Amino acid sequence: MKRHHAAALALISWYLMVPPAKSTGEPDLRAPLSKWVTDGSYDTVQACHKRYQDDVQRALTFAHKIGHDVSSRIQNEKCIASNDPRLAK
């Protein structure tokens, strides 16, 4: 990999994004990414995915306490690169 490519990749961070809720409380998976909520920022996609997996495990474990809608929103989180153009729309 060329040096300037490596430098460009180093500037990318990863966001764990949670979909907004519809008026019914369910996740709005069709909402543009610019409307999603950032739940964390990570240096690597691996760290982001690890957090996502941890969140899903907790959501499944505590679904009876946090409710189906919240659990469903957590299970639909996504790791998105900070330079993803969909974040600006």
C-alpha positions as a Markdown table, in Angstrom:
| # | Residue | x | y | z |
|---|---|---|---|---|
| 1 | Met | 0.0 | 0.0 | 0.0 |
| 2 | Lys | 1.3 | 3.4 | -0.9 |
| 3 | Arg | 2.1 | 5.8 | 1.9 |
| 4 | His | -0.6 | 8.4 | 1.0 |
| 5 | His | -3.2 | 5.6 | 0.9 |
| 6 | Ala | -2.3 | 4.4 | 4.3 |
| 7 | Ala | -2.5 | 8.0 | 5.6 |
| 8 | Ala | -5.9 | 8.5 | 4.2 |
| 9 | Leu | -7.2 | 5.3 | 5.7 |
| 10 | Ala | -5.8 | 6.3 | 9.1 |
| 11 | Leu | -8.1 | 9.4 | 9.0 |
| 12 | Ile | -11.2 | 7.3 | 8.8 |
| 13 | Ser | -13.1 | 6.6 | 12.0 |
| 14 | Trp | -16.1 | 4.4 | 12.4 |
| 15 | Tyr | -19.5 | 5.4 | 13.9 |
| 16 | Leu | -21.9 | 2.9 | 15.5 |
| 17 | Met | -25.2 | 4.3 | 14.3 |
| 18 | Val | -28.6 | 3.6 | 15.7 |
| 19 | Pro | -31.7 | 4.1 | 13.6 |
| 20 | Pro | -34.3 | 6.6 | 14.7 |
| 21 | Ala | -37.6 | 5.5 | 16.1 |
| 22 | Lys | -40.9 | 5.7 | 14.1 |
| 23 | Ser | -43.9 | 7.2 | 15.9 |
| 24 | Thr | -44.7 | 3.5 | 16.8 |
| 25 | Gly | -41.4 | 3.1 | 18.6 |
| 26 | Glu | -40.1 | 0.7 | 16.0 |
| 27 | Pro | -36.8 | 1.4 | 14.2 |
| 28 | Asp | -37.1 | 3.5 | 11.1 |
| 29 | Leu | -34.6 | 1.5 | 8.9 |
| 30 | Arg | -35.5 | 3.6 | 5.8 |
| 31 | Ala | -34.5 | 6.9 | 7.4 |
| 32 | Pro | -31.4 | 8.5 | 5.9 |
| 33 | Leu | -28.2 | 7.9 | 7.8 |
| 34 | Ser | -28.0 | 11.7 | 8.5 |
| 35 | Lys | -31.1 | 11.1 | 10.8 |
| 36 | Trp | -29.5 | 8.1 | 12.7 |
| 37 | Val | -28.0 | 8.6 | 16.1 |
| 38 | Thr | -24.3 | 8.1 | 16.7 |
| 39 | Asp | -23.8 | 5.7 | 19.6 |
| 40 | Gly | -20.0 | 5.8 | 19.5 |
| 41 | Ser | -16.9 | 6.5 | 17.5 |
| 42 | Tyr | -14.1 | 3.9 | 16.9 |
| 43 | Asp | -10.7 | 3.9 | 15.3 |
| 44 | Thr | -11.2 | 0.6 | 13.5 |
| 45 | Val | -14.2 | -1.2 | 12.0 |
| 46 | Gln | -13.3 | -4.2 | 14.1 |
| 47 | Ala | -13.7 | -2.2 | 17.3 |
| 48 | Cys | -17.0 | -0.9 | 16.0 |
| 49 | His | -18.3 | -4.4 | 15.2 |
| 50 | Lys | -17.1 | -5.6 | 18.7 |
| 51 | Arg | -19.2 | -2.9 | 20.3 |
| 52 | Tyr | -22.2 | -3.8 | 18.1 |
| 53 | Gln | -21.9 | -7.4 | 19.1 |
| 54 | Asp | -21.7 | -6.5 | 22.7 |
| 55 | Asp | -24.7 | -4.2 | 22.4 |
| 56 | Val | -26.8 | -6.9 | 20.7 |
| 57 | Gln | -25.9 | -9.4 | 23.4 |
| 58 | Arg | -27.0 | -7.0 | 26.1 |
| 59 | Ala | -30.2 | -6.1 | 24.2 |
| 60 | Leu | -31.1 | -9.8 | 23.9 |
| 61 | Thr | -30.3 | -10.4 | 27.5 |
| 62 | Phe | -32.2 | -7.5 | 28.8 |
| 63 | Ala | -35.0 | -7.2 | 26.2 |
| 64 | His | -37.6 | -7.8 | 28.8 |
| 65 | Lys | -36.4 | -4.8 | 30.7 |
| 66 | Ile | -35.7 | -2.3 | 27.9 |
| 67 | Gly | -38.6 | -3.3 | 25.7 |
| 68 | His | -38.9 | -4.8 | 22.3 |
| 69 | Asp | -38.7 | -1.4 | 20.4 |
| 70 | Val | -35.4 | -0.4 | 22.0 |
| 71 | Ser | -34.0 | -3.9 | 21.7 |
| 72 | Ser | -34.9 | -3.9 | 18.0 |
| 73 | Arg | -33.3 | -0.5 | 17.4 |
| 74 | Ile | -30.1 | -1.8 | 19.0 |
| 75 | Gln | -30.1 | -4.9 | 17.0 |
| 76 | Asn | -30.3 | -2.8 | 13.8 |
| 77 | Glu | -27.3 | -0.6 | 14.6 |
| 78 | Lys | -24.7 | -0.3 | 11.8 |
| 79 | Cys | -21.0 | 0.6 | 11.6 |
| 80 | Ile | -20.5 | 3.4 | 9.2 |
| 81 | Ala | -17.3 | 5.0 | 8.0 |
| 82 | Ser | -16.9 | 8.6 | 8.9 |
| 83 | Asn | -16.4 | 9.5 | 5.3 |
| 84 | Asp | -19.6 | 7.8 | 4.1 |
| 85 | Pro | -21.4 | 10.4 | 1.9 |
| 86 | Arg | -24.8 | 9.3 | 3.1 |
| 87 | Leu | -24.0 | 11.0 | 6.5 |
| 88 | Ala | -24.2 | 14.4 | 4.8 |
| 89 | Lys | -27.6 | 14.0 | 3.2 |
